[in-house]
């Protein structure tokens, strides 16, 4: 089973429906025992970083997720769940989970796109990911595939944790982490077939990691 981490940050239902479509057993939960028993955890979220961290800290869930990550439990962070794995977010001047070194920054609306037109903030719509490193999440996915983004802030982790980048005004990090701890700025659950394939790849990794224990 995959656990969809419930910390009241929204978007859990969309992830649940995508996994149900794929036939992947899953449960939306914030029960530490269930999170511990799960083969892997999806850490989703929409909304503001400050509000998300307040919810995590109020129930001690910040320490729960950090403990599970330290124990090498496979984790996939999505959108806000991707951003608050870093040290800090400019959004709400938020101290985050400090799992991955780096910070989350606001897009500058003075930046321009390929046609020299100023970008709009938030970044909303379909865009591609250029892989900097090989990543199991992208196995079997067309390199030209588009993924769905909606965000005003972007991750800026330490360079060694950058896995993939996307162009929007600048080449920003859209995938970061390490093997078994991945974070994506886009929404795989809203990204059609490529996104569903990514979720399947994550589950496959979790199964193999669990069998190897």
Backbone as JSON Lines, residues from 0, in Angstrom:
{"i":0,"aa":"X","n":[0.82,-1.2,0.0],"ca":[0.0,0.0,0.0],"c":[0.86,1.25,0.0]}
{"i":1,"aa":"X","n":[0.39,2.28,-0.73],"ca":[1.0,3.6,-0.64],"c":[0.17,4.47,0.29]}
{"i":2,"aa":"X","n":[0.82,5.24,1.12],"ca":[0.14,6.19,1.99],"c":[0.2,7.56,1.35]}
{"i":3,"aa":"X","n":[-0.95,8.22,1.24],"ca":[-1.02,9.61,0.81],"c":[-1.06,10.45,2.08]}
{"i":4,"aa":"X","n":[-0.01,11.19,2.32],"ca":[0.18,11.9,3.58],"c":[-0.83,13.03,3.71]}
{"i":5,"aa":"X","n":[-1.69,12.93,4.72],"ca":[-2.76,13.9,4.93],"c":[-2.34,14.92,5.98]}
{"i":6,"aa":"X","n":[-1.99,16.13,5.53],"ca":[-1.68,17.2,6.47],"c":[-2.48,18.45,6.14]}
{"i":7,"aa":"X","n":[-3.69,18.21,5.59],"ca":[-4.68,19.27,5.33],"c":[-4.18,20.31,4.34]}
{"i":8,"aa":"X","n":[-3.28,19.92,3.45],"ca":[-2.75,20.87,2.47],"c":[-3.43,20.73,1.11]}
{"i":9,"aa":"X","n":[-4.47,19.9,1.04],"ca":[-5.21,19.76,-0.21],"c":[-4.55,18.82,-1.2]}
{"i":10,"aa":"X","n":[-5.32,18.44,-2.21],"ca":[-4.84,17.64,-3.35],"c":[-4.75,16.15,-3.07]}
{"i":11,"aa":"X","n":[-5.06,15.71,-1.87],"ca":[-4.98,14.28,-1.58],"c":[-5.96,13.48,-2.43]}
{"i":12,"aa":"X","n":[-7.16,14.03,-2.62],"ca":[-8.2,13.3,-3.36],"c":[-7.79,13.06,-4.81]}
{"i":13,"aa":"X","n":[-7.17,14.04,-5.44],"ca":[-6.74,13.89,-6.83],"c":[-5.7,12.78,-6.96]}
{"i":14,"aa":"X","n":[-4.77,12.73,-6.01],"ca":[-3.75,11.67,-6.02],"c":[-4.41,10.32,-5.77]}
{"i":15,"aa":"X","n":[-5.34,10.27,-4.83],"ca":[-6.06,9.03,-4.53],"c":[-6.76,8.49,-5.78]}
{"i":16,"aa":"X","n":[-7.44,9.36,-6.5],"ca":[-8.18,8.93,-7.7],"c":[-7.23,8.41,-8.78]}
{"i":17,"aa":"X","n":[-6.09,9.07,-8.93],"ca":[-5.11,8.62,-9.93],"c":[-4.59,7.22,-9.57]}
{"i":18,"aa":"X","n":[-4.29,7.01,-8.3],"ca":[-3.8,5.69,-7.87],"c":[-4.88,4.63,-8.0]}
{"i":19,"aa":"X","n":[-6.12,4.99,-7.68],"ca":[-7.23,4.05,-7.85],"c":[-7.38,3.66,-9.32]}
{"i":20,"aa":"X","n":[-7.24,4.64,-10.21],"ca":[-7.31,4.36,-11.65],"c":[-6.24,3.35,-12.08]}
{"i":21,"aa":"X","n":[-5.09,3.44,-11.44],"ca":[-3.97,2.54,-11.77],"c":[-4.08,1.2,-11.04]}
{"i":22,"aa":"X","n":[-5.05,1.06,-10.16],"ca":[-5.18,-0.17,-9.38],"c":[-4.14,-0.31,-8.29]}
{"i":23,"aa":"X","n":[-3.59,0.81,-7.84],"ca":[-2.56,0.8,-6.79],"c":[-3.23,1.0,-5.44]}
{"i":24,"aa":"X","n":[-3.08,0.05,-4.51],"ca":[-3.7,0.21,-3.19],"c":[-3.13,1.41,-2.48]}
{"i":25,"aa":"X","n":[-4.01,2.22,-1.87],"ca":[-3.55,3.44,-1.22],"c":[-4.53,3.87,-0.15]}
{"i":26,"aa":"X","n":[-4.06,4.73,0.73],"ca":[-4.92,5.27,1.78],"c":[-4.44,6.68,2.13]}
{"i":27,"aa":"X","n":[-5.4,7.6,2.29],"ca":[-5.09,8.94,2.76],"c":[-5.04,8.89,4.29]}
{"i":28,"aa":"X","n":[-3.9,9.24,4.86],"ca":[-3.75,9.07,6.3],"c":[-2.66,9.98,6.87]}
{"i":29,"aa":"X","n":[-2.81,10.31,8.15],"ca":[-1.72,10.94,8.89],"c":[-1.39,10.13,10.15]}
{"i":30,"aa":"X","n":[-1.85,8.89,10.17],"ca":[-1.58,7.99,11.28],"c":[-0.13,7.51,11.19]}
{"i":31,"aa":"X","n":[0.73,7.83,12.15],"ca":[2.14,7.43,12.08],"c":[2.34,5.93,11.88]}
{"i":32,"aa":"X","n":[1.49,5.11,12.5],"ca":[1.62,3.65,12.36],"c":[1.35,3.22,10.92]}
{"i":33,"aa":"X","n":[0.33,3.8,10.3],"ca":[0.0,3.45,8.91],"c":[1.06,3.98,7.95]}
{"i":34,"aa":"X","n":[1.57,5.16,8.23],"ca":[2.65,5.7,7.4],"c":[3.88,4.8,7.48]}
{"i":35,"aa":"X","n":[4.16,4.29,8.65],"ca":[5.31,3.42,8.85],"c":[5.14,2.08,8.12]}
{"i":36,"aa":"X","n":[3.92,1.56,8.11],"ca":[3.66,0.26,7.46],"c":[3.59,0.36,5.94]}
{"i":37,"aa":"X","n":[3.31,1.54,5.43],"ca":[3.17,1.72,3.98],"c":[4.48,1.41,3.26]}
{"i":38,"aa":"X","n":[4.36,0.93,2.02],"ca":[5.56,0.68,1.22],"c":[6.21,1.97,0.76]}
{"i":39,"aa":"X","n":[5.43,3.02,0.66],"ca":[5.95,4.32,0.27],"c":[4.94,5.39,0.6]}
{"i":40,"aa":"X","n":[5.39,6.63,0.6],"ca":[4.54,7.76,0.97],"c":[4.55,8.79,-0.14]}
{"i":41,"aa":"X","n":[3.36,9.23,-0.52],"ca":[3.23,10.38,-1.42],"c":[2.89,11.59,-0.56]}
{"i":42,"aa":"X","n":[3.69,12.64,-0.71],"ca":[3.62,13.84,0.12],"c":[3.13,14.97,-0.78]}
{"i":43,"aa":"X","n":[1.79,15.07,-0.99],"ca":[1.26,16.05,-1.93],"c":[1.0,17.37,-1.26]}
{"i":44,"aa":"X","n":[0.29,18.25,-1.94],"ca":[-0.1,19.5,-1.32],"c":[-0.27,20.63,-2.31]}
{"i":45,"aa":"X","n":[-1.29,21.43,-2.08],"ca":[-1.47,22.7,-2.78],"c":[-1.71,23.76,-1.72]}
{"i":46,"aa":"X","n":[-1.43,25.02,-2.06],"ca":[-1.62,26.09,-1.09],"c":[-0.31,26.74,-0.72]}
{"i":47,"aa":"X","n":[-0.26,27.31,0.47],"ca":[0.88,28.11,0.9],"c":[1.81,27.32,1.81]}
{"i":48,"aa":"X","n":[3.1,27.6,1.69],"ca":[4.11,26.89,2.47],"c":[3.92,27.13,3.97]}
{"i":49,"aa":"X","n":[3.65,28.37,4.35],"ca":[3.5,28.68,5.77],"c":[2.37,27.91,6.42]}
{"i":50,"aa":"X","n":[1.24,27.89,5.74],"ca":[0.07,27.17,6.27],"c":[0.36,25.68,6.37]}
{"i":51,"aa":"X","n":[1.03,25.13,5.35],"ca":[1.35,23.7,5.35],"c":[2.26,23.35,6.52]}
{"i":52,"aa":"X","n":[3.28,24.18,6.76],"ca":[4.2,23.9,7.86],"c":[3.5,24.05,9.22]}
{"i":53,"aa":"X","n":[2.61,25.01,9.34],"ca":[1.86,25.16,10.59],"c":[1.06,23.9,10.9]}
{"i":54,"aa":"X","n":[0.44,23.35,9.88],"ca":[-0.36,22.13,10.07],"c":[0.53,20.96,10.47]}
{"i":55,"aa":"X","n":[1.66,20.83,9.8],"ca":[2.6,19.75,10.14],"c":[3.1,19.88,11.57]}
{"i":56,"aa":"X","n":[3.51,21.07,11.94],"ca":[4.12,21.27,13.25],"c":[3.11,21.17,14.38]}
{"i":57,"aa":"X","n":[1.86,21.57,14.11],"ca":[0.85,21.56,15.18],"c":[0.55,20.15,15.68]}
{"i":58,"aa":"X","n":[0.68,19.18,14.8],"ca":[0.41,17.8,15.2],"c":[1.65,16.93,15.32]}
{"i":59,"aa":"X","n":[2.82,17.55,15.22],"ca":[4.05,16.78,15.28],"c":[4.32,15.95,14.05]}
{"i":60,"aa":"X","n":[3.58,16.24,12.97],"ca":[3.75,15.45,11.75],"c":[5.05,15.77,11.03]}
{"i":61,"aa":"X","n":[5.63,16.95,11.31],"ca":[6.92,17.28,10.72],"c":[7.98,16.29,11.17]}
{"i":62,"aa":"X","n":[7.97,15.94,12.44],"ca":[8.95,14.98,12.95],"c":[8.66,13.58,12.45]}
{"i":63,"aa":"X","n":[7.39,13.26,12.25],"ca":[7.02,11.94,11.72],"c":[7.6,11.75,10.32]}
{"i":64,"aa":"X","n":[7.38,12.74,9.44],"ca":[7.85,12.58,8.06],"c":[9.37,12.59,8.0]}
{"i":65,"aa":"X","n":[10.02,13.42,8.83],"ca":[11.49,13.45,8.82],"c":[12.07,12.13,9.33]}
{"i":66,"aa":"X","n":[11.44,11.53,10.32],"ca":[11.9,10.25,10.84],"c":[11.79,9.16,9.78]}
{"i":67,"aa":"X","n":[10.66,9.14,9.06],"ca":[10.47,8.12,8.02],"c":[11.45,8.3,6.87]}
{"i":68,"aa":"X","n":[11.73,9.54,6.5],"ca":[12.71,9.81,5.45],"c":[14.1,9.36,5.9]}
{"i":69,"aa":"X","n":[14.44,9.63,7.15],"ca":[15.74,9.2,7.69],"c":[15.87,7.68,7.69]}
{"i":70,"aa":"X","n":[14.74,6.99,7.8],"ca":[14.73,5.53,7.78],"c":[14.69,4.97,6.36]}
{"i":71,"aa":"X","n":[14.79,5.86,5.36],"ca":[14.84,5.5,3.94],"c":[13.5,4.99,3.41]}
{"i":72,"aa":"X","n":[12.41,5.41,4.04],"ca":[11.09,5.12,3.48],"c":[10.96,5.87,2.16]}
{"i":73,"aa":"X","n":[10.57,5.2,1.05],"ca":[10.42,5.92,-0.22],"c":[9.36,7.01,-0.11]}
{"i":74,"aa":"X","n":[9.7,8.2,-0.6],"ca":[8.8,9.35,-0.52],"c":[8.8,10.08,-1.86]}
{"i":75,"aa":"X","n":[7.61,10.49,-2.29],"ca":[7.45,11.33,-3.47],"c":[6.72,12.59,-3.06]}
{"i":76,"aa":"X","n":[7.41,13.74,-3.09],"ca":[6.81,15.03,-2.78],"c":[6.27,15.68,-4.05]}
{"i":77,"aa":"X","n":[5.07,16.28,-3.93],"ca":[4.41,16.9,-5.08],"c":[4.04,18.35,-4.72]}
{"i":78,"aa":"X","n":[4.42,19.29,-5.57],"ca":[4.07,20.71,-5.47],"c":[4.49,21.28,-4.11]}
{"i":79,"aa":"X","n":[3.57,21.67,-3.24],"ca":[3.97,22.19,-1.94],"c":[4.75,21.12,-1.16]}
{"i":80,"aa":"X","n":[4.37,19.87,-1.34],"ca":[5.11,18.77,-0.71],"c":[6.53,18.66,-1.23]}
{"i":81,"aa":"X","n":[6.77,19.16,-2.42],"ca":[8.11,19.24,-2.98],"c":[8.87,20.41,-2.37]}
{"i":82,"aa":"X","n":[8.2,21.54,-2.23],"ca":[8.86,22.77,-1.79],"c":[9.29,22.72,-0.33]}
{"i":83,"aa":"X","n":[8.43,22.19,0.54],"ca":[8.73,22.27,1.97],"c":[9.66,21.16,2.45]}
{"i":84,"aa":"X","n":[10.14,20.32,1.53],"ca":[11.24,19.42,1.88],"c":[12.56,20.18,1.98]}
{"i":85,"aa":"X","n":[12.58,21.4,1.43],"ca":[13.79,22.22,1.46],"c":[13.95,22.9,2.82]}
{"i":86,"aa":"X","n":[14.99,23.71,2.95],"ca":[15.27,24.38,4.23],"c":[14.32,25.54,4.5]}
{"i":87,"aa":"X","n":[13.95,26.25,3.43],"ca":[13.27,27.54,3.62],"c":[12.47,27.88,2.38]}
{"i":88,"aa":"X","n":[11.34,28.58,2.58],"ca":[10.56,29.11,1.46],"c":[10.35,30.6,1.64]}
{"i":89,"aa":"X","n":[10.55,31.36,0.57],"ca":[10.25,32.79,0.6],"c":[8.76,33.03,0.83]}
{"i":90,"aa":"X","n":[7.93,32.07,0.48],"ca":[6.49,32.21,0.7],"c":[6.21,32.18,2.2]}
{"i":91,"aa":"X","n":[5.65,33.25,2.7],"ca":[5.34,33.39,4.14],"c":[6.59,33.38,5.01]}
{"i":92,"aa":"X","n":[7.78,33.57,4.4],"ca":[9.03,33.57,5.17],"c":[9.09,32.33,6.07]}
{"i":93,"aa":"X","n":[9.03,31.16,5.44],"ca":[8.77,29.9,6.14],"c":[10.01,29.05,6.31]}
{"i":94,"aa":"X","n":[10.31,28.69,7.55],"ca":[11.29,27.65,7.81],"c":[10.63,26.32,7.48]}
{"i":95,"aa":"X","n":[11.25,25.54,6.6],"ca":[10.62,24.31,6.12],"c":[11.23,23.09,6.82]}
{"i":96,"aa":"X","n":[11.15,21.93,6.19],"ca":[11.51,20.68,6.87],"c":[13.01,20.42,6.95]}
{"i":97,"aa":"X","n":[13.79,21.08,6.12],"ca":[15.25,20.96,6.15],"c":[15.72,19.52,5.87]}
{"i":98,"aa":"X","n":[15.04,18.89,4.94],"ca":[15.43,17.53,4.52],"c":[16.4,17.59,3.35]}
{"i":99,"aa":"X","n":[16.13,18.49,2.4],"ca":[16.98,18.71,1.24],"c":[17.54,20.13,1.34]}
{"i":100,"aa":"X","n":[18.87,20.32,1.25],"ca":[19.44,21.67,1.35],"c":[18.97,22.56,0.19]}
{"i":101,"aa":"X","n":[18.5,23.74,0.54],"ca":[18.07,24.68,-0.49],"c":[16.87,25.48,-0.04]}
{"i":102,"aa":"X","n":[16.35,26.3,-0.96],"ca":[15.21,27.14,-0.62],"c":[14.25,27.24,-1.8]}
{"i":103,"aa":"X","n":[13.09,27.8,-1.51],"ca":[12.05,27.99,-2.52],"c":[11.92,29.49,-2.78]}
{"i":104,"aa":"X","n":[11.94,29.9,-4.05],"ca":[11.99,31.3,-4.42],"c":[10.8,31.69,-5.29]}
{"i":105,"aa":"X","n":[10.45,32.97,-5.25],"ca":[9.36,33.5,-6.05],"c":[9.82,33.78,-7.47]}
{"i":106,"aa":"X","n":[9.01,33.39,-8.46],"ca":[9.3,33.77,-9.84],"c":[9.3,35.29,-9.96]}
{"i":107,"aa":"X","n":[10.2,35.81,-10.78],"ca":[10.28,37.25,-11.04],"c":[9.47,37.55,-12.31]}
{"i":108,"aa":"X","n":[8.38,38.31,-12.2],"ca":[7.54,38.55,-13.39],"c":[8.23,39.38,-14.47]}
{"i":109,"aa":"X","n":[9.42,39.9,-14.19],"ca":[10.16,40.64,-15.23],"c":[10.93,39.7,-16.14]}
{"i":110,"aa":"X","n":[11.04,38.42,-15.76],"ca":[11.72,37.45,-16.61],"c":[10.9,37.23,-17.88]}
{"i":111,"aa":"X","n":[11.58,36.81,-18.94],"ca":[10.9,36.64,-20.23],"c":[11.02,35.21,-20.72]}
{"i":112,"aa":"X","n":[10.09,34.84,-21.61],"ca":[10.09,33.49,-22.17],"c":[10.9,33.46,-23.47]}
{"i":113,"aa":"X","n":[10.77,32.36,-24.21],"ca":[11.55,32.18,-25.43],"c":[11.26,33.26,-26.48]}
{"i":114,"aa":"X","n":[10.05,33.82,-26.46],"ca":[9.68,34.84,-27.44],"c":[9.87,36.24,-26.88]}
{"i":115,"aa":"X","n":[10.64,36.35,-25.81],"ca":[10.97,37.63,-25.19],"c":[9.73,38.34,-24.64]}
{"i":116,"aa":"X","n":[8.74,37.53,-24.23],"ca":[7.53,38.07,-23.6],"c":[7.62,37.79,-22.1]}
{"i":117,"aa":"X","n":[7.25,38.78,-21.3],"ca":[7.31,38.6,-19.86],"c":[6.45,37.43,-19.4]}
{"i":118,"aa":"X","n":[7.01,36.65,-18.49],"ca":[6.26,35.5,-17.98],"c":[5.13,35.98,-17.07]}
{"i":119,"aa":"X","n":[4.15,35.1,-16.87],"ca":[3.07,35.36,-15.94],"c":[3.32,34.54,-14.67]}
{"i":120,"aa":"X","n":[2.98,35.13,-13.55],"ca":[3.08,34.45,-12.27],"c":[1.67,34.38,-11.68]}
{"i":121,"aa":"X","n":[1.15,33.19,-11.38],"ca":[1.88,31.92,-11.31],"c":[2.17,31.3,-12.67]}
{"i":122,"aa":"X","n":[3.14,30.4,-12.68],"ca":[3.4,29.52,-13.81],"c":[2.29,28.49,-13.83]}
{"i":123,"aa":"X","n":[1.46,28.53,-14.85],"ca":[0.3,27.65,-14.91],"c":[0.17,27.06,-16.31]}
{"i":124,"aa":"X","n":[0.23,25.74,-16.4],"ca":[0.07,25.09,-17.68],"c":[1.04,23.95,-17.87]}
{"i":125,"aa":"X","n":[1.24,23.56,-19.12],"ca":[2.01,22.37,-19.46],"c":[3.43,22.75,-19.85]}
{"i":126,"aa":"X","n":[4.38,21.96,-19.38],"ca":[5.77,22.23,-19.69],"c":[6.57,20.93,-19.58]}
{"i":127,"aa":"X","n":[7.77,20.96,-20.14],"ca":[8.61,19.76,-20.18],"c":[9.65,19.77,-19.07]}
{"i":128,"aa":"X","n":[10.21,18.6,-18.84],"ca":[11.28,18.43,-17.86],"c":[12.51,17.89,-18.57]}
{"i":129,"aa":"X","n":[13.62,18.55,-18.39],"ca":[14.9,18.06,-18.93],"c":[15.68,17.4,-17.79]}
{"i":130,"aa":"X","n":[15.92,16.11,-17.94],"ca":[16.62,15.39,-16.88],"c":[18.1,15.73,-16.88]}
{"i":131,"aa":"X","n":[18.61,16.01,-15.69],"ca":[20.04,16.23,-15.49],"c":[20.71,14.92,-15.08]}
{"i":132,"aa":"X","n":[19.94,14.07,-14.4],"ca":[20.42,12.77,-13.95],"c":[19.38,11.71,-14.3]}
{"i":133,"aa":"X","n":[19.81,10.47,-14.4],"ca":[18.87,9.38,-14.58],"c":[18.0,9.26,-13.35]}
{"i":134,"aa":"X","n":[16.74,8.89,-13.56],"ca":[15.8,8.81,-12.45],"c":[14.75,7.75,-12.75]}
{"i":135,"aa":"X","n":[14.55,6.82,-11.81],"ca":[13.59,5.74,-12.0],"c":[12.18,6.25,-12.25]}
{"i":136,"aa":"X","n":[11.85,7.41,-11.74],"ca":[10.51,7.95,-11.95],"c":[10.17,8.15,-13.42]}
{"i":137,"aa":"X","n":[11.19,8.4,-14.23],"ca":[10.97,8.75,-15.64],"c":[11.15,7.57,-16.59]}
{"i":138,"aa":"X","n":[11.33,6.37,-16.06],"ca":[11.5,5.2,-16.92],"c":[10.25,4.99,-17.78]}
{"i":139,"aa":"X","n":[10.46,4.85,-19.09],"ca":[9.36,4.6,-20.0],"c":[8.55,5.83,-20.37]}
{"i":140,"aa":"X","n":[9.0,7.01,-19.96],"ca":[8.3,8.25,-20.27],"c":[9.04,9.0,-21.38]}
{"i":141,"aa":"X","n":[8.33,9.42,-22.39],"ca":[8.91,10.15,-23.51],"c":[9.63,11.4,-22.99]}
{"i":142,"aa":"X","n":[10.89,11.61,-23.4],"ca":[11.62,12.82,-22.95],"c":[10.91,14.12,-23.32]}
{"i":143,"aa":"X","n":[10.06,14.09,-24.33],"ca":[9.33,15.29,-24.74],"c":[7.97,15.43,-24.08]}
{"i":144,"aa":"X","n":[7.67,14.56,-23.13],"ca":[6.37,14.6,-22.46],"c":[6.18,15.91,-21.7]}
{"i":145,"aa":"X","n":[4.93,16.35,-21.66],"ca":[4.57,17.56,-20.91],"c":[3.93,17.18,-19.58]}
{"i":146,"aa":"X","n":[4.16,18.02,-18.58],"ca":[3.57,17.82,-17.25],"c":[2.85,19.11,-16.83]}
{"i":147,"aa":"X","n":[1.88,18.95,-15.95],"ca":[1.06,20.11,-15.58],"c":[1.61,20.81,-14.35]}
{"i":148,"aa":"X","n":[1.85,22.11,-14.49],"ca":[2.4,22.96,-13.43],"c":[1.37,24.01,-13.01]}
{"i":149,"aa":"X","n":[1.38,24.34,-11.72],"ca":[0.67,25.53,-11.24],"c":[1.34,25.96,-9.94]}
{"i":150,"aa":"X","n":[2.16,27.03,-10.01],"ca":[2.94,27.47,-8.86],"c":[3.53,28.85,-9.11]}
{"i":151,"aa":"X","n":[3.71,29.58,-8.0],"ca":[4.35,30.9,-8.06],"c":[5.78,30.87,-7.54]}
{"i":152,"aa":"X","n":[6.11,29.83,-6.79],"ca":[7.44,29.66,-6.2],"c":[8.08,28.42,-6.79]}
{"i":153,"aa":"X","n":[9.4,28.42,-6.88],"ca":[10.1,27.3,-7.49],"c":[11.23,26.82,-6.56]}
{"i":154,"aa":"X","n":[11.54,25.52,-6.59],"ca":[12.61,24.99,-5.74],"c":[13.98,25.39,-6.27]}
{"i":155,"aa":"X","n":[14.87,25.68,-5.34],"ca":[16.27,25.96,-5.68],"c":[17.16,25.18,-4.7]}
{"i":156,"aa":"X","n":[17.24,23.86,-4.89],"ca":[18.05,23.05,-3.98],"c":[19.53,23.17,-4.29]}
{"i":157,"aa":"X","n":[20.34,22.66,-3.39],"ca":[21.76,22.55,-3.64],"c":[21.96,21.75,-4.92]}
{"i":158,"aa":"X","n":[22.94,22.16,-5.74],"ca":[23.09,21.63,-7.09],"c":[23.12,20.11,-7.15]}
{"i":159,"aa":"X","n":[23.74,19.47,-6.18],"ca":[23.88,18.01,-6.23],"c":[22.55,17.28,-6.11]}
{"i":160,"aa":"X","n":[21.5,17.99,-5.69],"ca":[20.18,17.37,-5.54],"c":[19.26,17.64,-6.72]}
{"i":161,"aa":"X","n":[19.72,18.43,-7.69],"ca":[18.9,18.73,-8.87],"c":[18.86,17.51,-9.79]}
{"i":162,"aa":"X","n":[17.65,17.05,-10.11],"ca":[17.47,15.9,-11.0],"c":[16.96,16.33,-12.36]}
{"i":163,"aa":"X","n":[16.07,17.32,-12.39],"ca":[15.52,17.77,-13.66],"c":[15.19,19.26,-13.6]}
{"i":164,"aa":"X","n":[15.18,19.91,-14.76],"ca":[14.89,21.34,-14.83],"c":[13.8,21.62,-15.86]}
{"i":165,"aa":"X","n":[13.17,22.77,-15.71],"ca":[12.12,23.22,-16.63],"c":[12.38,24.7,-16.93]}
{"i":166,"aa":"X","n":[12.09,25.09,-18.16],"ca":[12.31,26.48,-18.57],"c":[11.04,27.29,-18.38]}
{"i":167,"aa":"X","n":[11.1,28.33,-17.54],"ca":[10.04,29.31,-17.42],"c":[10.67,30.6,-16.92]}
{"i":168,"aa":"X","n":[11.06,31.43,-17.84],"ca":[11.83,32.62,-17.5],"c":[13.29,32.29,-17.25]}
{"i":169,"aa":"X","n":[13.52,31.27,-16.42],"ca":[14.84,30.71,-16.18],"c":[14.72,29.2,-16.24]}
{"i":170,"aa":"X","n":[15.86,28.52,-16.23],"ca":[15.84,27.07,-16.07],"c":[15.79,26.79,-14.56]}
{"i":171,"aa":"X","n":[14.61,26.48,-14.06],"ca":[14.46,26.22,-12.63],"c":[14.4,24.72,-12.36]}
{"i":172,"aa":"X","n":[14.71,24.33,-11.15],"ca":[14.67,22.94,-10.76],"c":[13.22,22.49,-10.61]}
{"i":173,"aa":"X","n":[12.82,21.5,-11.37],"ca":[11.45,20.98,-11.28],"c":[11.4,19.57,-10.69]}
{"i":174,"aa":"X","n":[12.57,18.93,-10.55],"ca":[12.66,17.61,-9.88],"c":[13.93,17.62,-9.04]}
{"i":175,"aa":"X","n":[13.81,17.29,-7.76],"ca":[15.0,17.24,-6.93],"c":[14.93,16.07,-5.95]}
{"i":176,"aa":"X","n":[16.03,15.83,-5.28],"ca":[16.08,14.78,-4.27],"c":[17.23,13.83,-4.48]}
{"i":177,"aa":"X","n":[17.0,12.58,-4.08],"ca":[17.96,11.5,-4.25],"c":[17.16,10.23,-4.5]}
{"i":178,"aa":"X","n":[17.85,9.13,-4.75],"ca":[17.15,7.87,-5.04],"c":[16.27,7.47,-3.85]}
{"i":179,"aa":"X","n":[14.99,7.32,-4.12],"ca":[14.05,6.95,-3.08],"c":[13.41,8.12,-2.36]}
{"i":180,"aa":"X","n":[13.94,9.32,-2.55],"ca":[13.35,10.55,-2.02],"c":[13.3,11.55,-3.16]}
{"i":181,"aa":"X","n":[12.15,11.6,-3.81],"ca":[11.99,12.44,-4.99],"c":[10.96,13.52,-4.72]}
{"i":182,"aa":"X","n":[11.16,14.66,-5.34],"ca":[10.21,15.76,-5.22],"c":[10.02,16.39,-6.59]}
{"i":183,"aa":"X","n":[8.76,16.56,-7.0],"ca":[8.46,17.14,-8.31],"c":[7.58,18.36,-8.12]}
{"i":184,"aa":"X","n":[7.88,19.43,-8.86],"ca":[7.11,20.67,-8.73],"c":[5.78,20.56,-9.46]}
{"i":185,"aa":"X","n":[5.7,19.76,-10.49],"ca":[4.47,19.6,-11.26],"c":[3.54,18.59,-10.57]}
{"i":186,"aa":"X","n":[2.37,18.4,-11.17],"ca":[1.37,17.48,-10.63],"c":[1.26,16.23,-11.51]}
{"i":187,"aa":"X","n":[1.92,15.14,-11.17],"ca":[1.79,13.94,-11.99],"c":[0.35,13.43,-12.06]}
{"i":188,"aa":"X","n":[-0.4,13.61,-10.98],"ca":[-1.79,13.11,-10.95],"c":[-2.71,13.88,-11.89]}
{"i":189,"aa":"X","n":[-2.22,15.03,-12.42],"ca":[-3.0,15.84,-13.36],"c":[-2.33,15.92,-14.72]}
{"i":190,"aa":"X","n":[-1.34,15.04,-14.95],"ca":[-0.5,15.15,-16.15],"c":[-0.73,14.03,-17.16]}
{"i":191,"aa":"X","n":[-1.94,13.47,-17.17],"ca":[-2.26,12.47,-18.17],"c":[-1.4,11.22,-18.08]}
{"i":192,"aa":"X","n":[-1.17,10.59,-19.22],"ca":[-0.44,9.32,-19.24],"c":[0.98,9.41,-18.68]}
{"i":193,"aa":"X","n":[1.75,10.47,-19.03],"ca":[3.1,10.55,-18.44],"c":[3.07,10.61,-16.92]}
{"i":194,"aa":"X","n":[2.13,11.36,-16.37],"ca":[2.03,11.45,-14.93],"c":[1.62,10.14,-14.28]}
{"i":195,"aa":"X","n":[0.67,9.44,-14.92],"ca":[0.25,8.14,-14.39],"c":[1.39,7.14,-14.44]}
{"i":196,"aa":"X","n":[2.17,7.19,-15.51],"ca":[3.33,6.31,-15.62],"c":[4.33,6.62,-14.49]}
{"i":197,"aa":"X","n":[4.5,7.88,-14.17],"ca":[5.4,8.25,-13.09],"c":[4.93,7.67,-11.75]}
{"i":198,"aa":"X","n":[3.64,7.76,-11.49],"ca":[3.1,7.2,-10.25],"c":[3.28,5.68,-10.22]}
{"i":199,"aa":"X","n":[3.09,5.04,-11.38],"ca":[3.33,3.59,-11.47],"c":[4.79,3.26,-11.2]}
{"i":200,"aa":"X","n":[5.68,4.07,-11.74],"ca":[7.12,3.85,-11.52],"c":[7.47,4.0,-10.04]}
{"i":201,"aa":"X","n":[6.85,4.96,-9.38],"ca":[7.11,5.14,-7.95],"c":[6.65,3.92,-7.17]}
{"i":202,"aa":"X","n":[5.47,3.43,-7.49],"ca":[4.95,2.25,-6.79],"c":[5.83,1.03,-7.04]}
{"i":203,"aa":"X","n":[6.29,0.89,-8.27],"ca":[7.18,-0.23,-8.59],"c":[8.45,-0.15,-7.76]}
{"i":204,"aa":"X","n":[9.02,1.04,-7.64],"ca":[10.23,1.22,-6.82],"c":[9.94,0.85,-5.37]}
{"i":205,"aa":"X","n":[8.8,1.29,-4.85],"ca":[8.44,1.0,-3.46],"c":[8.3,-0.5,-3.23]}
{"i":206,"aa":"X","n":[7.67,-1.19,-4.18],"ca":[7.51,-2.64,-4.04],"c":[8.88,-3.33,-4.01]}
{"i":207,"aa":"X","n":[9.75,-2.94,-4.93],"ca":[11.06,-3.57,-5.0],"c":[11.89,-3.26,-3.75]}
{"i":208,"aa":"X","n":[11.77,-2.03,-3.25],"ca":[12.51,-1.68,-2.04],"c":[11.99,-2.47,-0.85]}
{"i":209,"aa":"X","n":[10.68,-2.67,-0.79],"ca":[10.09,-3.44,0.3],"c":[10.49,-4.9,0.24]}
{"i":210,"aa":"X","n":[10.52,-5.46,-0.96],"ca":[10.9,-6.88,-1.14],"c":[12.36,-7.11,-0.8]}
{"i":211,"aa":"X","n":[13.19,-6.07,-0.95],"ca":[14.62,-6.21,-0.7],"c":[14.97,-6.14,0.79]}
{"i":212,"aa":"X","n":[14.01,-5.75,1.6],"ca":[14.29,-5.61,3.05],"c":[14.47,-6.98,3.72]}
